[in-house]
Amino acid sequence: MTDLEESESPPLITRRRRRRYRINLSRHVYNEREFTESFINQEEYTASSEFEPSSLAKTLRRNFLPSRCTCKDILQSWFPIVEWLPAYNIRRDLAHDIAGGLTVAIMHIPQGLAYALLASLPAVTGLYTAFVPILVYMAMGTSRHISLGTFAVVCLMVGHVVDREVEQSLSPTPTAPAPTNPPLDGSVNEVLRNSIYKHESNGSSSNEQDLLDEKKLEVAVALSMLVGLLQLLMGLLKLGFVAVYLSDPIISGFTTGAAILVFTSQVKHILGLEVPRYSGAFAVVKTYIFMFKNITLAVPGSVITGVVCILVLIALKYISEKLKHRMKFPIPAELIVVVLGTVVSYFVGLNEKFQVSVLHAIVISIVIFATNISLAKTFAKRNNYVIDSNQELIACGSANVLGSFFSCFPVSGSLSRSVIQESIARTQLCSIPVVVVIILVLLFIAPLFYHLPKAILAAVVVVALKGLFRQFNRLVQLWRMCKPDAVVWFAAWLGVVLLGIDIGLGVGVIMALVVVIWKSSRPPASLLGQIPNTGIYRGLQRTTSAKPIPGIKIFRFESAMFYANSEYFRSTLIETTGVDPQKRSRLGSSAVRYRHNEEDTGSPAIEITRTVSINRALENGDVEVSLSDLGNNEDPSGDDPTPVHAIIIDASTFNFIDTQGVNTLLQLGLEYEKIGVKFYLAHCRYYIREMLEKAGFTARIGTEHLFVSVHDAVIHAVGIHSEDASYSTPVMSDTESALEAGPSNQQVEE
C-alpha cells in the first residue's frame, strides 16, 4: 500500500519552508513478466496506437499521400488566408499593418536595389521580388511576420549560378564539332563574352550591357522556377523535417561565412576595381590578393563615395538605435542614402534560354527553407501561434514559381525586415501596402536609379552585414557552452569562406553528422549508487551522498545502443565495473572473490550483512528486504569484502536498440552467468522490450532478468544473495529455446 503523509515541522519552520511530503511504499518486487501479468491488459496494451507497429505502406500513406478531406479543408490547408482573413480585426490590426507595411516597403527599396547586384543582375530587378512573391506568400504562408524578398546570402548564391551559367553558355566548346553554317548570333556571343569582364567597371556599351543583363535575367528566372518546383515537391512529400539537419550552429556559421563572401564581393565596387571572377577553393583569398596587388588602380571618387556612405549609414543607424524608444518608426537610413546618392549622381554626373544546375538549385532551396523556417519558428514562439513547415515549403515554392513569370529571382525571408514587420505589423495583410509602394516606385522612380553609383549600393550592403558579423559572438558562446557545436559552427564558416557557399554548407552538415555519430558512439557512462533511505540512484562520481550497494554494480549508459557503440558499451561496462567475464572465466571464477577498494568505486562500500535486513515472517511466504541502513555503516578501512554477484543495467536511457546491441547484451548476460554473476536489465521501455523479444533475448535470458525499476532489481539481487535465501533467478539459457519457467512457478523455500 502507498500512503502520502505530510511531515510534521515546528510552526516557525513551517512558515519559512515549503510543505514537504513523505512517501511510504510497501509492495512486491516486480520483474517485467510479473508486472505485466498483474496490472496490464496485454491485448489493449499491444493494440494501442502508440505502440502499434506500422508497416511501410501505412507509413507512406500517412506521411506522403493526401488524406481524405473536403474541398474546404484543402482550401484552408493550402491557403491559410481563407481561415484568418474573415476573423481579421480591422479596428485593432489595420493601422498597425499599414504602418508596418509602409516601413517594410521603405526597407525593400534600398535592399532590393543593393542585393540585386549580389545576384549579378540589374539593380531594378531586386524590386520585382517585392511584388508577386509577397502576395503569394500572404495567401499561402503560415507565418505572420516573415518579410519575403531579397536576402544577401541567397542573392550571393544566385549570383554565383548566374555568372557561371552565362559564362559557360557564351564560352566556345572545343569538343563540339564545328558547324558548317555558323549561327547568326555568334558575333553577339563574342561581344557578350567580352562585355562580361567590362561591365563591372561600366566599361561596356549600353547595348552590350543590355544583352548581357537579358541573358543573366533568363538564367535567374529559370533558377527561380527550378527552386520553386523543388520546394513545392518537398512540401507535397512532407519533407519539412529536413530542416532539423540544419542546426543553429550550421546556419549561424554558414550565414556568417556567407557574409564574408558578400563583403568581399562589394569591396571591388567601393574601390572601383575591375576584379576577375574566381571560383572554386580559396576564391576569396585569390580575390583579396588581386585587389591588394592592384590597389593603386582604385578610383578615388568611388572610394570616397563608398566610405562616406558607410559612415553616414552607421551614424544614422546609431541615432535610430538611440532614439528608438521615442520614435514610432526607425530612421530609413538606407533609403536616405540611396535617394541622396541618386540625386547627387544625376546632377553631378558621377556615372557618365540556359540550363541551370539542379544541384545548386537544391542547395538554394534548402538554404531558403532553413532560413524561413528558423525565422518563422522564432516569431511564432514569441507571438504564440503555430506554423506548418510543410505549408511553408509550399508557400515559398509557389512564390518562387509564380515570381519567375514576373522576372523575379529566388526570394527568401529577411531577418532585418522581418524584425521590423514583427515589431509593428500584426498580420501578413501588411504586404498590401508594401506592394502598392513598390508598384509606385517601379512606375515613376525606377528610371532614376540608372544614375545610382554601385559604390552607394555596395555601402548599403556592407552596413547591412553588421548583424551577420555579430554572429561571431555566437562562436564564443558555443565554445563556452558546447565545444562540439562550436566546432560545427567554425567548420561551416571556414568551409564557406575557403571552399564556397555550396561546398561550405556541405562541410557544415557533414561535420554536424560526424559530431552526432561521435557523441552517440562514445556517450558518457557511470556507476550508480543509492542515496541512503530514498530508493533514488545517482552517479557515484558526481554525487558524494550516493553510496554503492555491496556486491552490486549498477551501470548507466547515456545513449541508445546500436552497432556504432555496442563494443564501446561492452568495454566501458567491463572497465567501469572491474568484472571481466572472459578473464575471470580463464582464471577459474569459482575460486575467485572479486574485491574493490575505495579508489575503484569512488565511495566507501558497505558490508551486505550490515545493510540488509530480511524478514520472512510475512504472510504468503513473502520475503521483505530492507536497505534502510544503507550509508550509515561504512567500513572504516574502505575495503569491500563482498564479491560482485550482480550487475544491473539501467536501461532507462535506451531510446533505441538494434540487433547488434541486443546481441551484445545477450553475450554479456551469458558470459556473466557462467562466472556466477547475475545480469539484470532495469526500466526498459516498451519498444526496447519489444526489440529484445523479437531478437530472441527474452527467449534465452528470460523475462525474470528484466525489472520495472533499478530499485526492484537491487532489492531482488540483494534478497537472492542473502545467506539464508535459497530463492534465485532462473539460470540463463545458452540455447535458442525460450525459458518456460515464469514467476508463477517460482517458490520461496524457508
Secondary structure by P-SEA (a helix, b strand, c coil): cbbbbbbbbcaaaaaaccbbbbbbbbbccccaaaaaacccaaaaaaaccccccccaaaaaaaccccccccaaaaaaaacccccccccccccccaaaaaaaaaaaaaaaaaaaaaaaaaaccccaaaaaaacaaaaaaaaccccccccccccaaaaaaaaaaaaaaaaaaaccccccccccccccaaaaaaaaaaaccccccccccaaaaaaaaaaaaaaaaaaaaaaaaaaaaaaaaccccccccccaaaaaaaaaaaaaaaaaaacccccccccccccccaaaaaaaaaaaaacccccaaaaaaaaaaaaaaaaaaaaaaaaccccccccaaaaaaaaaaaaaaaaacccccccccaaaaaaaaaaaaaaaaaaaaaaaaaacccccaaaaaaaaaaaaaaaaaacccbbbbbaaaaaaaaaccccccaaaaaaaaaaaaacccccccccccaaaaaaaaaaaacccccaaaaaaaaaaccaaaaaaaaaaaaaaacccaaaaaaaaaaaaaaaaaaaaaccbbbbbbbcccccccccccccccbbbcccbbbbbbccccccccaaaaaaaaaaaacccaaaaaaaccccbbbbbccccccbbbbbccccbbbbcccccbbbbbbcccccccccccccccccccbbbbcccccccccaaaaaaaaaaaaaaaaacbbbbbccccaaaaaaaaaaccccccccccccccaaaaaaaaaaaaccccccccccccccccccccccccccccc
